[in-house]
Amino acid sequence: MAGSPRQMTLVGFMQAGNATVYAGSWRYPGTELGFLDASYYKKLGRTLEEGCFDMMFFDDRLAMPGIYGGSVAEAVRTGARPVKLDLGSILGLVAGATDHLGLGATFSTTYYQPFHIARTFGTLDHISGGRAAWNVVTSVNDSEAQNFGVDQILAHDERYDRADEFMEAVTLLWDSWDDDALVLDRAAGYFADPDKVHQLDFEGKWFRTKGPLTVPRSPQGRPVFLQAGSSGRGREFAAKWAELIFMGDPDIDVARAHYADQKAKVGAAGRDPGQVKMAPMVYTVVGESAAHAQEREQMFLHDFVDPMATLTLLSELMNHDFSGMALDTVITDDVIENVQGIRGLTKNLRDHIGGDVTLADLAGHRATLLQGPRFVGTATDIADQMEEWVDTDACDGFVIAATHTPGAYEDVVRFVVPELQRRGRFRDRYTGATLRENLGLERPESQFRG
């Protein structure tokens, strides 16, 4: 008897600002522009919860895009994601508006302290009933560094070395209260057992923290860890720490190779690969027919592209000022050698285009291919593509980015999710009490146990 079909993980990928990851999204007439209002984020959360999504998580950067031309002017003029609200506040709003949806936020190990992260996410996990997730990043560019009084970012591998130590400290803080430390005996005046609340006196190369944390151990023990590093060092970090890996592979063949490599690294690190989910970022464009979906794709992802907006974001992503290069400049090997991170992006585009890649190709609508595939068609077409990716070990699910909000998510919830449910590939109700349970992840044991 054949086993049950493999279940998918679905995550909504958010920005707490004026645009999605696609910088032109705010220009679409159907996009709601209430990104400064609480109701906007509550509505997004309720929409995803209606579709039984595992989680919504918010990307973040700690600076406006200001590397292009040494100024934030183009980011502000074109709306290239200049607005980035505080995610702790945003997720607190959504926690109160939903009951089951996982709540993820991006916080940097380079510019925050372990105690701050531990208290923020410990609190979120309590007030949400065990739905918190942390997207662990090391930050990528000098603009962010300069907002925190540092001239430039640390070297790539050094940032990850620092992040490893950060994770050691922050997990100890989450474990500094035993699960049963709270007694709450009012008659005896006995609040908590002192033997079950642990001072840490942690001291490493980069961080020191005395502890204990001021937040008791939370429903999940600690938040679910997300991570998106794709470099060799980034994949090592993910193998050690990540529980949901956010992939950026442009096609199914690249994703299969990434999936196999990363799962092997997880096993080599002494962890269960089945306890690590991998999900690429995808765009979904749903239509009544294939032709209708293609028309919508042209409108959503092409017609509203501003080359200056995407070039501004590319400069931020690459930590390199492209303002001295014309859009028709061919990206040669000499250019690749001088710009951090551009090699893989250029190779992926060359494979798709089949020839020379220009700066306009990198910055324009074709660059969306670099962040994951597009699933375009009817709900049946899109479900077919999703099944192929999952069933051929390219991923465990999908992080769905929006062409526009909230419409892109409403389309998935109304049309694609019911088709996946009909096929037995996605839940029709939440069965777990926490995000970990809904993802099929174990609750970590305290490091002080026994």
Secondary structure by P-SEA (a helix, b strand, c coil): cccccbbbbbbbbbbccccccccccccccccccccccaaaaaaaaaaaaaacccbbbbbbbccccccccccaaaaaaaccccccccaaaaaaaaaaaccbbbbbbbbbcccccaaaaaaaaaaaaaaaccbbbbbccccccaaaaaaacccccccaaaaaaaaaaaaaaaaaaaacccccccccccccccccccccbbbbcccccccccccccccccccccccbbbbbbccaaaaaaaaacccbbbbbcccaaaaaaaaaaaaaaaaaaccccccbbbbbbbbbbbcccaaaaaaaaaaaccccccaaaaaaaaaaaaccccccccccccccaaaaaacccaaaaaaaaaaaaccccccccccccccccccbbbbcccaaaaaaaaaaaaaacccccccccccccaaaaaaaaacaaaaaaaacccccccccccccccccbbbbcccccc
